[in-house]
Amino acid sequence: MDTITSLDKFRVPIGNQEIELQQVDYEAGGMPFLRIRIRERSRFTIFDIDPVTAEHWGRLMAEWGKARKGDT
């Protein structure tokens, strides 16, 4: 059986979407994936991304957020 570990769950202040980050370890082996689950009312959007993509995406999001911290 695959193992899914919840890493974090939070709500977006504007839009009220629920975002959950999970680590997915497959029983068959291989690299773990980061699962991003976005819930908007009854609709779900799910991304399973590899570690290289997660690092790239996370770095760009952090840089974008830091550059716009004063905009809120």
N, C-alpha and C positions, 0 to 999 in steps of 0.2 A: 504494500500500500504506500502511495506517495505520502510524504510528510509536508504539511503546510504549517508554517510558524508565523503568527502575527507579529509584526515588528512595530507597527504604529497605526493608529486610527484617529482621524480628526475631521472636523467640519470646516469648510471654507466659509469665512465670514460673509462674503458677498456671493449669493447664489445658493448657499446652504448645502452644497454637495458634500457627501461623505466620502472621504478618501481613506483607503486602507492599504498599507504596504505589507506584503507577506513574502517570506522566503519559501520557495518550493523546491524540495529535494525529491527527485524521482526515485522510486524503488529500483528501477532498472539501472540507476547510476548516472554518471555524467555530471556536468557542472550544475550547480544550483541556479535557479532563476529568481529574479525579483518580480513579483506579481503586484501590479498596481490596479486596484479595483476602485472605480469611481461610480458612486451611486447617485443618481438624480431621480428622486421619487422612486418609481418602480423599475427604472431602466438602469442597467449596469453596462459599463465599458471596462474591459479587462485587457491589460497589456502584460505579457510575460516577456521580460527582457533579460539579456545576458549581462554578466558583470562589466564588460567593456562598454556596452551601450549605457548601462546604469551610471557608470562613472562619468561618461561624456555628458549625458543628460543632466545629471546632478550638478556637475561643475558649471555648466551654462546657466542652470536655474539659479544657483547660488550667486554667480557673478551678476546676473540680471537683477536679482532681489537686492543685493548689496548696493548696486549703482542707483537704485530707485527707492532706497529706504526712506528718504526724506519726502517722497511724494504722497505718503499716506496721511 
